[in-house]
Amino acid sequence: MAQNELSSLRWIRRCADHACVEVALYREAVLMRDSKDNDGPMLTFTLEQWTAFRAGVRAGEFDRG
């Protein structure tokens, strides 16, 4: 993906416990990056994977025990 494509995306910041990520919709995928490193690596999720990930977060699957 070209840098100009990345800069034209609408990035949404999400934070928890002072740790933030940014997410954006790109075609049929959801991109996630570290909010402090916009030029760093990104994770790419299909819409199905993203939906499952969000459901897991809501269900507490990633809570520290």
DOVO-40119 format. One line per field, with one value per residue (C-alpha): residue number from 1; chain; x, y, z; residue in one letter. Coordinates in nm, 2 decimals, padded with zeros to 4 digits. Example, Ala and Ser with C-alpha at 12.3 -4.5 7.8 and 13.67 -1.06 7.14 Angstrom:
2
zake	[1|2] .
gudren	[A|A] .
east	[01.23|01.37] .
north	[-00.45|-00.11] .
up	[00.78|00.71] .
torvo	[A|S] .
//
This chain:
65
zake	[1|2|3|4|5|6|7|8|9|10|11|12|13|14|15|16|17|18|19|20|21|22|23|24|25|26|27|28|29|30|31|32|33|34|35|36|37|38|39|40|41|42|43|44|45|46|47|48|49|50|51|52|53|54|55|56|57|58|59|60|61|62|63|64|65] .
gudren	[A|A|A|A|A|A|A|A|A|A|A|A|A|A|A|A|A|A|A|A|A|A|A|A|A|A|A|A|A|A|A|A|A|A|A|A|A|A|A|A|A|A|A|A|A|A|A|A|A|A|A|A|A|A|A|A|A|A|A|A|A|A|A|A|A] .
east	[00.00|00.14|00.20|-00.05|-00.32|-00.24|-00.25|-00.59|-00.75|-00.97|-00.79|-00.98|-00.79|-00.88|-00.71|-00.72|-00.49|-00.29|-00.21|-00.35|-00.39|-00.55|-00.78|-00.89|-01.11|-00.93|-01.12|-01.24|-00.99|-00.94|-00.59|-00.44|-00.13|00.05|-00.07|00.28|00.44|00.23|00.50|00.56|00.41|00.04|-00.18|-00.44|-00.77|-01.04|-01.38|-01.47|-01.15|-01.21|-01.57|-01.45|-01.17|-01.42|-01.65|-01.37|-01.28|-01.64|-01.65|-01.34|-01.13|-00.82|-00.87|-00.58|-00.67] .
north	[00.00|00.34|00.61|00.84|00.58|00.55|00.92|00.94|00.68|00.79|00.66|00.62|00.62|00.37|00.38|00.17|00.22|00.49|00.25|00.36|00.21|00.35|00.16|00.23|00.05|-00.02|-00.19|-00.52|-00.51|-00.34|-00.20|-00.14|00.05|00.19|00.55|00.66|00.50|00.59|00.47|00.14|-00.20|-00.26|-00.55|-00.64|-00.82|-00.94|-00.81|-01.15|-01.16|-00.81|-00.90|-01.20|-01.00|-00.73|-01.00|-01.15|-00.82|-00.76|-01.11|-01.05|-01.31|-01.08|-00.95|-01.01|-01.25] .
up	[00.00|-00.10|00.16|00.00|00.04|00.41|00.47|00.30|00.53|00.82|01.13|01.45|01.78|02.06|02.40|02.71|03.02|02.83|02.54|02.21|01.87|01.55|01.32|00.97|00.71|00.38|00.11|00.27|00.56|00.89|00.95|01.30|01.40|01.70|01.75|01.84|01.53|01.22|00.99|01.17|01.11|01.08|01.15|00.88|00.97|00.74|00.84|00.98|01.19|01.31|01.41|01.60|01.77|01.89|02.02|02.22|02.37|02.47|02.63|02.83|02.66|02.68|03.03|03.27|03.53] .
torvo	[M|A|Q|N|E|L|S|S|L|R|W|I|R|R|C|A|D|H|A|C|V|E|V|A|L|Y|R|E|A|V|L|M|R|D|S|K|D|N|D|G|P|M|L|T|F|T|L|E|Q|W|T|A|F|R|A|G|V|R|A|G|E|F|D|R|G] .
//
